[in-house]
Amino acid sequence: MKSRYFGFRGGWLTFWVTVACATDMTLFGYDQGVFGGVIVTDDFLNTLGIAGNASLQGSITAIYDIGCFFGAIAAFVVGDKLGRKKTVLLGTTIMSVGAILQITTYSVAQMVNSITNAFGEIVGRIIAGIGNGINTATAPPWQAETSKASWRGKLIVIELILNIAGFSLSNWVTFGFSFVPGPIAWRVPLACQFLFIAVLYGTVPWLPESPRWLVAKGRDKEAEQILADIEGTEVEDPYVQTELSEIKWASDYEKTHHVRIRDLVRGKQGSEGGSCALRRLLLGMAAQAMQQLSGINVTSYYLPTVLIVSVGLSNRMARLLAACNSVSYLLFSLIGIPNVERWGRRKMLMYAAAGQGFCYLIITVLIRYSEKSNFAGGKEVASASVAFFFLYYVFFGIGFQGVPWLYPAEINGLALRSKGTALGTATNWIFNFMVVEITQIGIQSLQWKFYIIWTVLNLSFVPFVYLFFVETAGRTLEDIDNYFRDHHEILVFRDKLATSSKRPQEYIEKENHEIRRQSSVNPRAMSLAANHRRFSTISAEDAGTTGYAPGPEMKVDGSYKEM
């Protein structure tokens, strides 16, 4: 039917799902960065009556993360009931209300006193945070469940790179409006959220629901058609039937072995250890916790403050450098797109953590010497630390920007994917709140010692990932389910099946066997299988990386042989 999705199928349909999910993450990045510029705007501080009150400034900034935390918990509760699309629309609507409150709280009638103004801003930021928490917990699994295995990692990394683009845009918008006097300097940057909200309302309603969510709800026919539309083929295609069969089998298995989260916390694992649900939940949550404990929001929210207080730069120069840094951050993060499948999730996290730890180590040393009263070159040494703040963002953009958001959407099984992603997102936001809340106080009270914390944490992530993290690159979501059904060892560093950045051969052979079986059903299926192979022009080298290998070759008599 040409009327479905305005006639878009295959790659174009995936493109539009990516536009919606990427817009959601761009809005997340914009919101994360815009307040770093707003909180150093004189008119904003005077309007709220919080100029010179570092504690209250930190609380108003960080309270957004509390809203995001509760939004992620809300996604945990309603996500599986509403589905991915409706949940995103719910979050977007709530964000709209929060944005309006932030922009309009300061009307003349409401400006009774500074407490009222601060309270209005706090309420607006909490509500906006709830909406953002819902959306950031839902967009990654929606993208993961509507993407081919060979595209999944790249697409979610692209979304998180656009998150950086939103962050960069917010830095430049607030820098540009810093030259404008009065409330426009901060009202307009906050109002720009509605550009992204409009795109979400214009795309999400007509896009396909997650086929895996539909299977979990018993709506197999709808799921079958969406899988065919995503592949750009017909429902009779044996590849589609194979994928549908694997999704249904995984869904049935998880329902049979499902254990409630409250029982998992009590140590119950279900029959025969089930599918390692608790371990998978904790791995996804650990990835998100590591992202925040890497110290990214010491600089994302407060880079102008860090450059003013720790380095000694002027307000205007600090803003300009923060904006320039965001561009560098965006450009270097592009390295992650082609390499997220080639290097794999484990290597990207380990390389990035080592680089981030090195940067914070040098920053610590340089700021230490800059603060020594008897050190002649203190100012020059402090200025040199700016280069390592920039380099830190390079490592973070390559590895830690995208993978921690991708990993929970991949590592959790179908029965807990929405809840697991929501818990991972909630973990991210609660650690985000902690970091943002302590940063201003830490910089002022601990000075150079504050940066030792982030040095130690980043370097500790390298062995942690090496020992415990299972590789997900190149695997279908059902491959990952198969691994956890059959392997219950917690330490994985010696298991090549768990650590290989390429799709294991046994999974490829199993998929080819199932495609051959599905292809024998009818002649039309055989023809579709041949077409599917002809248009999937993937090199033998990439087959292991992307998770797609050439299928069987059809003989003249209608039987199949291996290619």
C-alpha positions in Angstrom: 0.0 0.0 0.0 1.5 3.3 -1.2 -0.5 5.3 1.4 1.4 3.7 4.3 4.0 6.1 5.7 3.5 8.4 2.7 5.0 5.7 0.5 8.3 5.5 2.3 9.8 2.0 2.6 13.2 0.5 3.3 16.0 2.9 3.9 13.8 6.0 3.5 11.4 4.7 6.2 14.4 4.1 8.6 15.6 7.6 7.7 12.4 9.2 8.9 12.4 7.2 12.1 15.9 8.4 12.6 14.9 12.0 12.0 12.3 11.7 14.8 14.6 10.0 17.2 17.5 12.3 16.4 15.4 15.4 16.8 14.4 14.1 20.3 18.1 13.7 21.1 19.0 17.1 19.6 16.4 18.7 21.8 18.0 16.8 24.8 21.4 18.3 23.9 20.0 21.8 23.4 18.3 21.7 26.8 21.4 20.4 28.4 23.6 23.2 27.1 21.3 26.2 27.0 21.1 26.6 30.7 24.9 26.8 31.0 24.6 30.1 29.1 21.4 31.2 30.8 22.8 30.8 34.3 25.6 33.3 33.7 23.2 35.9 32.1 23.0 39.0 34.4 19.3 39.8 33.7 18.3 36.2 34.4 20.2 36.2 37.8 18.8 39.5 38.7 15.2 38.6 37.8 15.4 35.5 40.0 17.3 37.3 42.7 20.0 34.6 42.8 23.1 36.6 41.7 26.0 35.6 43.9 24.1 32.6 45.3 26.1 29.7 43.9 24.2 27.0 45.9 20.8 28.2 44.6 22.1 28.6 41.1 23.4 25.0 41.2 20.1 23.7 42.5 18.0 25.5 39.8 20.4 24.1 37.2 20.4 20.6 38.6 16.6 20.3 39.4 16.1 19.7 35.7 17.9 16.4 36.1 15.6 15.4 38.9 12.7 16.0 36.5 14.4 13.8 33.9 14.9 11.1 36.5 11.2 11.0 37.3 10.4 11.1 33.6 12.5 8.0 33.0 10.7 6.3 35.9 7.4 7.3 34.2 8.6 5.7 31.0 9.4 2.6 33.0 5.8 2.5 34.2 3.9 3.5 31.0 6.3 2.7 28.2 5.3 -0.9 27.6 1.6 0.0 27.9 1.6 2.9 25.5 4.2 1.7 23.0 7.2 3.7 21.7 5.4 6.3 19.6 2.7 7.3 22.1 5.3 7.5 24.9 7.4 9.9 22.8 4.4 12.1 22.0 3.5 12.1 25.8 7.0 13.2 26.7 7.0 15.9 24.0 3.7 17.3 25.2 5.0 17.5 28.8 8.2 19.2 27.6 6.0 21.8 25.8 4.3 22.7 29.0 7.6 23.0 30.9 9.1 25.2 28.2 6.1 27.5 28.3 6.4 27.8 32.1 10.1 28.6 31.9 9.6 31.3 29.3 6.5 33.0 30.7 6.9 32.7 34.5 8.4 36.1 34.7 5.5 38.2 33.5 4.9 41.4 35.4 1.9 40.0 37.3 3.9 37.1 38.6 7.0 39.0 39.5 6.1 39.4 43.2 9.5 38.6 44.7 12.6 36.6 43.9 11.3 33.5 45.7 8.2 33.4 43.5 10.4 33.8 40.4 12.8 31.1 41.4 9.9 28.8 42.3 8.3 29.4 38.8 11.6 28.6 37.1 12.1 25.5 39.2 8.6 24.2 38.4 9.1 24.8 34.7 12.4 23.0 34.7 11.1 20.0 36.6 8.2 19.6 34.2 10.4 20.0 31.1 12.8 17.5 32.7 10.0 14.9 33.1 9.1 15.2 29.4 12.8 14.9 28.4 13.3 11.9 30.7 10.4 10.1 29.1 11.7 10.8 25.6 15.3 10.0 26.2 14.2 6.6 27.8 12.1 5.8 24.7 13.8 7.1 21.6 16.9 4.7 21.7 14.8 1.4 22.0 12.4 2.7 19.3 15.3 3.3 17.0 17.0 0.0 17.9 13.8 -2.0 17.4 13.1 -0.5 14.0 16.6 -0.7 12.5 18.5 -3.4 10.7 21.3 -4.9 12.8 23.9 -3.5 10.4 22.6 0.0 10.9 21.5 0.0 14.5 24.7 1.1 16.2 25.5 3.8 13.6 22.0 5.3 13.7 21.9 5.6 17.5 25.4 7.0 17.5 24.3 9.6 14.9 21.4 10.5 17.2 23.8 11.1 20.0 26.1 13.1 17.7 23.0 15.3 16.9 22.7 15.6 20.7 26.1 17.2 20.6 24.8 19.4 17.7 22.0 20.6 19.9 24.5 21.2 22.7 26.7 23.2 20.3 23.8 25.2 18.9 22.7 26.1 22.4 26.2 27.4 23.2 26.2 29.6 20.1 22.7 30.8 20.6 23.4 31.9 24.2 26.7 33.4 23.1 25.0 35.4 20.4 22.2 36.6 22.6 24.7 37.6 25.3 25.2 40.8 23.3 21.5 41.6 23.6 20.4 43.5 26.8 17.4 42.6 28.9 15.4 39.4 29.2 15.6 38.6 25.5 19.1 37.4 26.2 17.7 34.3 27.9 14.0 34.1 26.9 14.7 33.6 23.2 17.3 30.8 23.7 14.8 29.0 26.0 12.0 29.5 23.4 14.1 27.8 20.7 13.1 24.4 22.1 9.8 24.7 20.2 11.7 24.3 16.9 12.5 20.7 17.8 9.1 20.1 19.4 7.4 21.1 16.2 9.5 18.5 14.2 8.6 15.8 16.7 4.8 16.5 16.4 5.2 16.6 12.6 7.0 13.1 12.3 6.2 10.8 15.1 2.4 10.3 14.6 2.8 8.8 11.1 5.9 6.6 11.6 5.8 2.8 12.3 5.5 1.4 15.8 8.3 -1.0 17.0 7.6 -4.4 15.5 9.1 -6.1 18.6 6.7 -4.2 20.9 3.8 -5.3 18.6 4.9 -9.0 18.8 5.1 -8.7 22.6 1.4 -7.4 22.5 0.3 -10.3 20.2 -0.1 -8.1 17.1 2.0 -10.3 14.8 0.4 -9.3 11.5 1.2 -5.6 12.1 4.7 -6.5 13.1 5.2 -8.6 10.0 4.1 -5.8 7.7 6.4 -3.3 9.5 9.4 -5.6 9.2 8.7 -6.0 5.5 8.4 -2.2 5.1 11.6 -1.6 7.0 13.4 -4.1 4.8 11.7 -2.7 1.6 10.3 -6.1 0.6 7.2 -8.2 1.0 5.9 -10.1 3.9 6.6 -13.4 2.1 10.4 -12.7 2.0 12.1 -15.5 4.0 14.4 -13.0 5.6 11.3 -11.2 7.1 9.7 -14.5 8.1 13.0 -15.6 9.7 13.3 -12.3 11.6 9.6 -12.5 12.7 10.1 -16.1 13.9 13.2 -15.2 16.0 11.4 -12.2 17.5 8.3 -14.4 18.4 10.5 -17.1 19.8 12.5 -14.7 21.9 9.3 -13.0 23.1 7.7 -16.4 24.1 10.9 -17.5 25.9 11.1 -14.3 27.9 7.5 -14.5 28.8 8.0 -18.1 30.0 11.1 -17.2 32.0 10.1 -13.7 33.0 10.8 -12.6 36.5 9.5 -9.4 38.0 12.1 -6.7 38.7 11.2 -6.7 42.4 11.9 -10.4 42.5 15.1 -10.0 40.6 16.3 -7.5 43.2 15.5 -10.2 45.9 17.8 -12.6 44.0 15.3 -14.7 42.2 16.5 -15.6 38.7 13.6 -17.7 37.4 13.8 -21.2 36.0 17.4 -22.3 35.0 18.7 -18.8 35.4 16.4 -17.5 32.8 17.9 -14.9 30.4 20.2 -13.2 33.0 17.7 -10.3 33.2 19.2 -8.8 36.3 22.7 -8.9 35.0 21.6 -7.3 31.7 19.7 -4.5 33.6 22.8 -3.8 35.7 25.1 -3.7 32.7 22.8 -1.1 31.0 22.6 0.9 34.1 26.4 0.7 34.6 27.0 2.1 31.1 24.8 5.1 31.9 26.3 5.7 35.3 29.8 5.6 33.8 28.9 8.3 31.3 28.0 10.7 34.1 30.8 9.7 36.4 33.3 10.4 33.6 32.8 14.1 34.5 31.2 15.2 31.3 28.6 17.5 33.0 31.3 19.2 35.1 32.0 20.8 31.7 28.7 20.5 29.8 26.7 22.5 32.3 29.5 24.6 33.8 32.3 25.0 31.2 32.0 28.8 31.3 32.0 28.7 35.1 35.0 26.3 35.1 36.9 28.6 32.7 36.1 31.6 34.8 36.8 30.2 38.2 39.5 27.6 37.6 41.3 29.1 34.6 40.7 32.8 35.3 39.2 33.8 32.0 36.7 36.7 31.4 33.0 36.0 31.1 32.9 36.7 27.4 36.0 34.7 26.6 34.7 31.8 28.6 31.5 31.8 26.7 33.3 32.0 23.3 35.7 29.2 24.2 32.7 27.0 25.4 31.0 27.6 22.0 34.2 26.8 20.1 34.7 23.7 22.2 31.2 22.5 21.3 32.1 22.6 17.6 35.3 20.7 18.1 33.2 18.2 20.2 30.7 17.8 17.4 33.3 17.3 14.6 35.4 14.7 16.5 32.4 12.8 17.6 31.8 11.9 13.9 34.7 9.4 14.2 32.3 7.2 16.2 29.8 6.7 13.3 32.0 4.4 11.1 33.8 2.8 14.1 31.0 1.9 16.5 30.5 -1.4 14.6 34.2 -1.8 13.5 35.7 -1.3 17.0 32.7 -2.6 18.9 31.2 -1.1 22.1 33.8 -2.5 24.5 36.8 -1.1 22.7 35.2 2.3 22.2 34.4 2.6 25.9 37.9 1.4 27.0 39.8 3.7 24.6 37.6 6.7 25.5 37.9 6.1 29.3 41.7 5.9 29.1 41.9 9.1 27.1 39.5 10.9 29.4 41.4 9.8 32.5 44.7 11.1 30.9 43.1 14.5 30.1 41.8 15.0 33.7 45.2 14.0 35.0 46.9 16.7 33.1 44.2 19.2 33.9 44.6 18.4 37.6 48.4 18.9 37.4 48.2 22.2 35.5 45.5 23.8 37.7 47.4 22.6 40.8 50.5 24.6 39.7 48.4 27.6 38.5 46.9 27.9 42.1 50.3 27.9 43.8 50.9 31.4 45.0 54.7 31.3 44.4 54.5 29.9 40.9 55.4 32.6 38.4 53.7 31.1 35.3 50.4 30.3 37.0 48.1 32.1 34.5 49.9 30.6 31.5 49.7 27.1 33.0 46.0 27.5 33.7 45.4 28.6 30.1 47.2 25.5 28.9 44.6 23.4 30.6 42.0 24.6 28.2 43.6 22.4 25.5 43.0 19.3 27.6 39.4 20.3 28.3 39.0 20.4 24.5 40.9 17.0 24.1 38.7 15.5 26.8 35.6 16.3 24.7 37.3 14.6 21.7 37.6 11.3 23.6 34.2 11.6 25.1 32.5 12.4 21.8 34.1 9.3 20.1 33.2 6.7 22.8 31.1 7.8 25.8 28.6 10.1 24.0 26.8 7.4 22.1 27.6 3.9 23.5 26.1 4.3 27.0 22.7 5.3 25.4 23.0 2.5 22.8 24.0 -0.3 25.2 20.8 -0.5 27.4 18.6 -0.7 24.2 20.7 -3.6 23.0 21.7 -5.6 26.1 18.2 -6.0 27.5 15.8 -8.6 26.3 12.4 -7.8 24.7 10.4 -8.3 27.9 12.6 -5.7 29.8 13.9 -3.6 27.0 11.6 -0.6 27.6 12.0 -1.0 31.4 15.8 -1.6 31.2 16.3 1.4 29.0 14.2 3.5 31.3 16.2 2.4 34.4 19.4 3.1 32.5 18.1 6.6 31.6 17.0 7.1 35.2 20.5 6.1 36.4 22.0 8.6 34.0 19.9 11.4 35.2 20.3 10.8 38.9 24.1 10.7 38.6 23.8 13.7 36.3 22.0 15.5 39.1 24.6 14.6 41.6 27.5 15.8 39.4 25.7 19.1 38.5 24.8 19.7 42.2 28.3 19.2 43.5 30.3 20.9 40.7 30.1 24.5 41.7 30.7 23.7 45.4 33.5 21.3 44.5 35.3 23.8 42.3 35.1 26.5 44.9 36.0 24.4 48.0 38.3 21.7 46.6 39.9 23.7 43.8 42.4 21.6 41.9 41.7 18.5 44.0 38.2 18.4 42.6 39.6 17.1 39.3 41.4 14.1 40.9 37.9 12.5 41.4 37.3 12.4 37.6 40.8 11.2 36.9 40.5 8.2 39.1 36.9 7.3 38.0 37.8 7.4 34.3 40.8 5.2 34.7 38.9 2.7 36.7 36.3 2.2 33.9 38.9 0.5 31.6 39.3 -2.7 33.6 35.6 -2.7 34.6 34.5 -2.7 30.9 37.2 -5.3 30.0 36.0 -7.7 32.7 32.2 -7.5 32.6 30.8 -5.9 29.4 29.4 -8.2 26.7 30.0 -7.0 23.1 26.8 -6.2 21.2 28.2 -4.9 17.9 27.1 -6.7 14.7 24.6 -8.9 16.6 20.9 -8.9 16.1 18.9 -8.3 19.2 18.0 -11.9 19.2 21.6 -13.0 18.9 22.2 -11.2 22.2 19.2 -13.0 23.8 20.7 -16.3 22.6 24.0 -15.5 24.2 22.6 -14.7 27.7 20.3 -17.8 27.5 23.4 -20.0 27.1 26.1 -18.2 29.0 25.8 -17.2 32.6 29.4 -16.4 33.4 29.8 -12.8 34.8 33.5 -12.4 33.8 33.5 -12.4 30.0 37.0 -11.2 29.1 38.1 -14.7 28.1 35.0 -15.6 26.1 35.5 -14.7 22.4 31.8 -15.1 21.8 31.2 -12.2 24.2 34.2 -10.0 23.3 34.5 -10.3 19.5 33.6 -7.0 17.7 32.3 -9.1 14.7 29.2 -11.2 14.6 30.1 -14.8 15.7 30.0 -17.3 12.8 27.6 -19.6 14.6 24.9 -16.9 14.6 25.4 -16.3 10.9 25.2 -20.0 10.1 22.0 -20.3 12.2 20.4 -17.4 10.4 21.3 -18.8 6.9 19.9 -22.1 7.8 16.6 -20.5 8.9 16.4 -18.4 5.7 16.9 -21.6 3.6 14.1 -23.3 5.5 11.8 -20.3 5.1 12.7 -20.1 1.4 11.5 -23.6 0.7 7.9 -22.7 1.6 6.9 -21.3 -1.9 8.4 -20.1 -5.2 7.5 -16.5 -4.4 9.6 -16.6 -1.2 12.5 -18.1 -3.2 12.3 -15.2 -5.6 12.2 -12.6 -2.8 15.2 -14.3 -1.1 17.2 -14.0 -4.3 16.2 -10.3 -4.6 17.1 -9.6 -1.0 20.6 -11.0 -1.6 21.0 -9.1 -4.8 20.2 -5.7 -3.3 22.2 -6.4 0.0 25.6 -5.7 -1.6 27.8 -6.1 1.5 31.4 -7.2 1.3 32.6 -10.4 2.9 34.7 -8.3 5.3 31.7 -6.2 6.4 29.4 -9.2 6.7 31.0 -10.2 10.1 30.8 -6.6 11.3 27.3 -5.8 10.2 25.7 -9.1 11.1 24.5 -9.9 7.5 26.1 -12.7 5.5 25.3 -13.9 2.0 22.5 -16.4 2.1 22.1 -19.6 0.1 22.3 -19.7 -3.7 19.3 -21.2 -5.5 19.9 -24.0 -7.9 18.0 -24.5 -11.1 15.9 -27.3 -9.5 14.8 -24.9 -6.8 17.0 -26.3 -4.0 19.7 -24.3 -2.2 23.4 -24.6 -1.7 25.8 -22.5 0.4 27.4 -19.5 -1.5 
